[in-house]
Amino acid sequence: MRMYSMNQGIRLFFAVLALGLLFSCASKHQKVIENTSEFQKYRNSIVRVENRYGFFSKGIGSGFFVERNKVATNIHVIAYPGRVYVKSADKKTTWKVEGVVAYDVKNDLVILKVVGKGEALPLGNSDIVQEGESVSVVGFPDEKFKVRDGPLYRIRNNDKWLQMEVDTAGGSSGGPVLNSKGQVVGINKGVGDFYSYAIPSNILKVLLTQSASTEPLEQWHKRELIRSYNYYHQAEKKDGKKYYDKAIANLDETIRLNPEFIRAYLKRGDAKSALGDHEGAISDYDKVIELDPEYVDVYNHRGAAKWKLDDHKGAINDYDRAIELNPKHVDAYSNRGAAKWKLGDPKAAIKDYSKAIELNPKYVVAYSNRGFAKLELGDYKGAINDYDRAIELNPKHVNVYHNRGYAKYNLGDYKGAIADCDKAIELNSQNDIAYNIRGGAKSALGDHEGAISDYDRVIQLDPEFAMAYYNRGAVKQKLGDYKGAISDCDKAIKLNPQSPTAYYNRGVVKQKLDDYQGAIEDYGKAIELDPQDAAAYNNRGVAKRKLGDYEGAISDCDKAINLNPQEAAAYKNRARAKEALGQHDTAKADFEKAKELDANIAK
């Protein structure tokens, strides 16, 4: 993505940052109907479950009567040591909990015995539910009684858990999932990265048959498997980088108490990845897959960890599996696109981003990443369209502004580029990429002093930013500060010895100072690093001609023309070398070809 013509001009080189990976529920896009009237009759059967320690509420969830004095809910709702309260939807009735009569750790189910009576819900046959069937999830999301409708997306093969396209907020866990007949076909478990999950009602039926004597809650809470939930809850509250170590410690204890706690491995893997321990994260994700090969979300998480380790092929394999298990997994399509881009296939990346956008037209990251891939292909107008949409959806997306500015720069809209970079800097004054791009746009408009000021700021923010040095050197060359330009190129080469642009730019400056041998050496290094660099061949040919090496000059111009037959300067330079050797006829032909390609070229 260099901006230059094949002459002795300095090159600017920009960097853009746009790729993003997701494995959170932030991209979830579901059609949800909120129903608050049709199932009012269930208000006497469906209860609010609170787990309190002292005056503080540790957990709030949902439950329902399965027998007149028995209530089903999730273990994780009541796992904290402390009192458990079962309340009616209108909060007018509170049932005292005697204790636990049955529980299933693997499926996160518990049956409580209460003092008093409730109206039991009928249990349906979960084995006969169909994918696509409409269900209703009833409970207390955000502590309010609600009924939400949506389709069953998929029934897992290994455990028959139900995946639902229903948005179930916190507080819904333990509530019933009802079919059109009002029968319980599942127990809401909570949310994954993309879908809500429900435990099949037939598992609850089996648990009911295993009901035994009542175990007091205080005693039940001391069981190791139940204590594991408590440690897991503590880990969930430790969000943010400075708390990840503590979260990992809690998850270590969770896993010690319950080695088959699948989500604890997932959560610990996420914390390790956030701390940069991607190998450790992958080890945890591997364990999740060992315990549950159909846990779709873990493939997306493991793919992200592999991506960060530059194992892009491995990442794609994981995203493929996630999509196989869930063809609507938006994040997996977007992340797979990022991996394909990394492997040098921007067209395939665009296809995946487009699929993600088809599934979720408000998916900001997919628009941003697709714009990035279009930049790579030189489709600057297409990139701008994607960035426009991303900004419409998220006006504070910093990277999108400077990337759009870069696209505008390439279309010659330097003022527009500056405006976008101004906005990016307004949102993040530490945005070195935006300063770098704005410096190039200012230079293009003739504001070289302003450009240098921006490059100075880039270097202040990141003294190791090689591009800023050779971009600043390019502007210093335009201002006639050749020594300053060479100094900047020297620094750029020290920071990035594999950059052909830095050698090329330094060669141009040396040529300006009549150091033709030094220029030849720098152009030679640029060609070694980039053998397709036609401009470097042409300029080296000019330097050789200046030193009287006309045959060498012709050879370099031949190569430049072979790489770019439309560059007039190469024909002109070859003509001058031929003329010096007395090859007047062929020199004349080259001059004529140069004039044909560029009517304004001087002989």
N, C-alpha and C positions, 0 to 999 in steps of 0.2 A: 504494500500500500504506500508506494513512494510517489511523490508529486514532483516531476521534473521533465524537461525535454532533453533530447540528446545533444547537449552542447557543453560548454565549459561552466555551466551554472551549478551552484551549490544545491544540494538536496535537503529537504526537510523530511523528517521521519516521525510519524505520530504513533502513539499507542492508544488503543481503546479498550475499555473494560466493560463487558456486559453480561457474560455468561453467568447464569445462576442455577443452583440445584435446589430442589425442594424435597423434603420428606415430612412435611407437616400437614395438618388438615387445613391449612390456609387456602389451598386451592380447591377445596371441596365444592362441588357445584351440584346441588340436588334440587329436584322439584319437590317441594313440600307443601302440603295442604294442612293448615292448622284448623282443627275441628274442636270447638269448645261447647257444642250443644247436643250433637247427635247421641252421645253416649253418657248423658247425665245419669242414667240409671246405674252406672258402674261406680258412682262416687261413694256408695256404701260398701263397695268391695275392695276398692283400690285405696291404699293408705300411704301416708307420708311416714317415712322411717328416719328417725334422728338418732345419732350416736353422740352422746354428750359426756364431757369430762368436766366436772364442776359446773361452772356457768357457761362454758364455752362449747359451741357445737363443733364437733370434729368431722362429722359427715352427715349429709342429708341426701336421702335417696327415696326410692319408691318401693312398694311391695303390694301384695294382694292376698286376700284370703283364699286358701286352697281347701280348707275345711272350716267349720264354723269357729274353731278356736286355734287355727294354725295359719300363719302368714309366711309366704315365700318372699325372699329377696336375695340380693347378691351378698356374698360374704364380705366383699370389700366395703360395702356400705356400713357394716356394723363391727368392723375388725378392731377399732380402737378400744382399748380398755376403758370402761366407763359405762354409764347407764344407756339403755336403748329405749326409745319411746316410739310407740306406734300410734299415730293420730289419724283421725278421719280427715277427709278432704277439706271439710269446713272447720277443722280444728276444734270442734265442739266435743268430740269424744276422744279419750285417750285410753288405750288398752295397756294394762301392765304386762310386761314380758316376764313369763316364768323362767324361760330358758330355751335351749336348743334341743330339738328332738331328732334332727338329721342334718347332715351337711355333706357337700361334695366339693372338695378343694379344687379338683381338676376343672370342674365346670363352674366354679365360683357361685355355688348355690347353697342356701341355708334355709331351713324351715324352723320358725319360731313358734313356741306355744304361748298363747296369751290368755289372760283372764278376761272372760266375757265372750261375746259372740259377734261374729260378722257374717256377711253374706258371701259365701264361696263362689268363685267364678268357675264355670264349667271348663274342664280341660279337654281340648281337642286332640286329634291325632296328627302330630307333626310330620309323620311319615308320608302323609298324602298331600301336603301343601305343594304348590307348583311355583316354579320360577315365573315371575311376572305377576303373580297373584297380589292383590291389594291387601295390605294389613294396616292396623292401627296400633300405634304405640301410645300407651296411656301412662301418665306419671306426673312428676312434679319438676320439670325442667325449670331452672332458675327459680325454684321454690313456688311455682304456680301450677295449679292443676290444668293440664292440657292433654288434648288428644291430637296426635299428628298422624296423617295418613301418607302412605307411599307404597311403592311396589317392592316385592322381594326380588332382589337382583340375582342372587345365586344361593344354592345350597351346597355347602362344602361336602366333599366326598368322604373325608376321613372321620368326621365327627357329626356331620349333618347340621352343623351350626348354620343359622340363617344370616345372610348378608342382606341388609335392607337399605333402600334409597330413602332413608328418613333421617332428618337432621335431629339428633337427640342430644340436647344440651345437658350440662351437669345437673344432677338431680333426677334424671330419668332412669338411672340404673336400678334394676330390680323390678321395674314395672312390667305389666303384662303386654304381650304382643297378641292382638286379637284378629281373628279372621272375620269374614263378612257375617258369620253367624253369631259373633260375640263370644266365640270359644277361644281359650288361651292356646296358641300354637307355639309360643316362645316366651322367654323371659329376657328382657332387654339387658344386655351385658355392658354396653358402653360403645364408645366410638373407636374405630381404627383410624388410619390416615385418611381413609376415603369413604368407607361405609360404616353404618352401625351394625352391630352384631347382636344376635339373639340366641339363647340356649334353647334347644328343642324342648317342647312340652313333654315329650315322651321320656326324657331324662328326668324331669321333675316327677313324673308318675312313678318311675322306678324308685326314686328317693323317698317318696311318700310311703311306699311299701316297706321301707327300711326304718321307718320311724320307731325309735326305741324310747327308753326312759328319758325324762327331761334332765338335761345337764345345765346347771346354773351358768349364767353368762360369765360371771367372774372366773369360774373354773375353766370354762371353754376358751376364754380370752388368753389363758396361760398356755394353751397348746402351741407347740412350735410352729405348726403349719399356719395357725391363725396369726401368731406373732409375726410371721413373715409378711403378711399384708400390712401390718402396722409399720414395719420398716420401709416397705415399698411406698406407702403413703408419705412418709417423712422424706423420702428421696424425691418424690414428685414435687414437693414444695421447695426444693433447693434448686431453683432455676437461675441461670446466669453463670458466667464463666467462673466467678470467684467462689461459687458454691458447688461446682461439679465434683471436686474431690470429696466433699462431704456426702454428696449424693451417691457417689461410687461406694463409699464406705457403708452407707445404709443398704445399698443394693447387694454388696458382698454378704451382708448379714442376712438379707432376704433369701439369697440363694443358698446360704449355708443351712438355713432353717427349712427351705423348700427347694431342693435342687431341680425341680420340674416347673418352677415359676417362670413360664415362658416370657411374659412381658418384662420381668425383671432383667433378663438377659438383653432384651431389646433396648430397654431404657439405659442399662449400663453401657451398651455399645454406643448409644447416642452420646452419652456423657464423655466416653473415651474419645470419640471422634471429635467432639467439640474442643477437647484439650489437645488435639493433634495426634492422638494415639490411634491411628487408623488401623494398624495391624491388630491391636487389641480389640478394637471395635469389630473387625471382621471375625475374630475368634468368637465373640459373643453372638454375632449374627449367625455364624455357622451352627452354634448350639441351638438357637431358635429353630433353624431349619431341620436340625436333627430331631427335635422334639415335635415339630409341626411343619411338615413340608408344604402345607397349603397356606401358611401364614403369608399372605400376599405382600403385606407392607414391608416385611423384612428384606425382601429382594430389592425393593427400592432403596432401603437404607444401606444395604450392603453394596449395591451398585454405586451409591454416592461415595462411600468410603474407598472403593476401588478407584473411582474417578480421581479422587484426591491423591491417590498413590500412582497416578498415571497409568493404571491398568485399565485402559479404556475398552479394550476388547472384553475383558472380564466384566466390566460394568455393563456393557451392552448385553452380555449373556444374562445377567441378573434382571435387567429391564425387560428383556424378552420374556423371561419367566413370569415377571409381575404382570405383563400385558396378557400372557397366555392365561393366567389365573383370573385376570380382571381386564377385559378388553376396553374398559372405560377408565383405566387408571391414568388420569391426566398427568400427574407428576412423572410417571414412568415414561410416557411419551416425550415430555419436555426434557427430562434428564437424558434419555437415550439420544435425543437430538444433540444435546451438548457433547455427548461422548463421540457421536459420529462427526461432529464438527472438529473435535480434537484430533480425530484420525484423518482429517483432510477431506471430508466428504460433505461440504456445505449444502449441496443439493438434497442429499438424504436427510440432513439435519432439518432443512426447511420443511420437508415432508412430515417429519415427526412433530415439529412445532405447529404446523398447520392442523394436524390431527388433534393436538392438545387444544388448540383454539376452537376447533369444531365442537369438541366436547364441552368446552367452557369458554364462551366468547369474552369473558371478563378476566381471563388468565393473563395477568400483566407480564409475568416472567417469560411466557411463551412469545408474546409480541416483542419484548426486548431482545430475547435471544434470536428470534427469527430476523429481526432487523440487523443484528450482528452478522448473521450468516449472509444476508443480502449485501452487507458492506463488503464481505470477503469476495463476493462474486461481482462487485462493481455496480450492483443495482442500487444506486444511491437514492433514487426516487422511491423505490419500493421500501428501502430501509426507513426513509423519512415517514412514509405512510404508517409503518409499524410503530415507529417511535411516537408519532402523533397520537395513535390509539393508546399506547402505553401511558403517555402523559395524561390523556383524557381520563384514564382509569385511576392513575396515581400521580397527581401533580407534583409530588415530592420525591419522585424516583430520580435520584441524582445522576446516576450513570447514563440514563436515557438522554438527558439533556446534552451532555458532552458528546455522546455518540451521534446524536442528531446533528450537533454542531460540526462534527467531523464529516458527516455525509454532505452537509451544506457546503463545507469547505471544498470538497471534491467537485461540487457542481458550480463552483465559482461564486457562491453566495457568501462572501466573507463577512458582511455585516450580520447576516443571519447566524453565521457560525459564532461570531463574537457574542451576539445576544444570548444564544443558547449556553455558551460557556459562562457568561455573566450569571445566568440563572443557576447553573450547576455550582458555581463558586458561592453564590448567595446561600444556597442550601448547605454547602459544605466548604468552608474557607480553606480546608486542608486538601482540596481536590487537585492534586498535582497534574493529573491528566488534563483537566479542563484548562489550567494555566498553559500547559504545553500546546494544546490545540489553539487556544486563543492567541498565543504568541505567533503561531504560523499565520493565522488570519490577519493579525495586525501587520505583519511583515508584508503580506500580499497586498495590503492597502497602502504600503509605503510608510507605515508607522514603525520604523525599525527600532527606535528608542523604546517605544511601548512594548515591542516584542521582546527586547532584551530584558526589560523589567519583569515581564512574565516568566521568562526562562530563569532569571535570577531567583524568582519566587519558587519555581519548581525545584531548583537546586537547594534552596534553603529548606524546603520541606523534605526533600530526599536527595542527599548528596551523592547517592549511588545511581541516580537516574541518568544512564548514559545518553539517552536520546536528547535530553535537555542540553547537554554539553555540545553535541554536534549540531543541534538546531541553533543554539546561541552562537556557535562558531560560524554557522552559515550566514547569520545576520551581521555578525562583525565583519565578515568578508565583504558584504554589500556596503558597509560603512567605511571600508578601506582599512579596517583594523586587522591587518593580516597576521601580525604576531599574536594578537588576542585570539584570532580564529584558529591558528595552529595550536595554541595552548589548549583551547577547548577540545579540539580534535584529539590531541594527545591524551587528554583526560578520558575522553569517550572510549578511545582504544584500550586504555589501561583497564577501564571498567568492563568493556566488552570487546575482547580481541577478535571475536568472530563476526564483527559487524562490517560488511563491505562498504556501507554508507560512510562510516567514519573515515576509512582509508580513501575513498573516492573524494570526499570533501577536502581532506587534507591535501590530496594531490592537486585539486583545483587551486587551492591557496598557494601552494608551492609554485605552481605554474605561473600564477600572477606575480610571484616574486622572482621569476626567471630561474627558479631552481628546477630545471627540467629533469635532471637525473633523479632528484628526490621525488618529483611528480611521477616519473615512470615507475619508480619502485612502489609508490602507493597505489597507482592504478593496477600494477601487477598483482599486488596483494588483494585488491578488490576483485579482480578477475579470478584469482585463485579461489576466493570464497564464493563468488557468484559468476560462473563461466558464461552465463547468459546475459551479462551486463554489457549491452551494446555501447552505451555511452562511455564506459570505461575504456573499451577498445578504441573508440574514436578519439577520446582525449589523449590516450597514450600515444596514438598515432601522431597527433599534433605535436606532442612533446618530443617524439623521436625526430620528426621533421625539423623542429627547431635546433636539434643537435646534429643535423645533417644525415641522419639515418633514414634516407628516403625509402629504401627497400623495406625496412622495418615498419615505416609509417604506412606504406601501401598495404603490407600484410595485415596490420591492425585495422585499417579502414575496410579491407576486404571482409574481415570477420564481422565488423560492425554492420556492414551492408547485408551480409548473409543473415545476421540476426534480426535486422530491421531494414528491409529494402526501401522503406518510405522516408528515411531520414536524410534530408537534403544536406546537412552539415558533413556527413561522412563522405558523400560524393565530392563536395567542395574541397575537403581536406585531402582526399586522395588525388584530386586533380592537381592541387598545388605540389604534391610530392612527385607526381608524374612529370609535371612541367619542369621541376628542378632536374629531373633525369633526362630531359629532352624528349619525352614521350608526348609531343604536342597534340597529336591527333586523338589519342585516348584521353588526354587531359581535357581537350575541348569537349569530348563526348560526356565526360563526367561533369564538367561545368554546366553543360546544357541540361543534363539530367537533374542536377541540383536546382537549376532555375525552373525546370518543369514542376518539381515538387514544391518549391518555395519561390514564388516570383519576387519576393523581397530580399532574397539572399544576395549578399555582396560578393563579388568575385575577389 
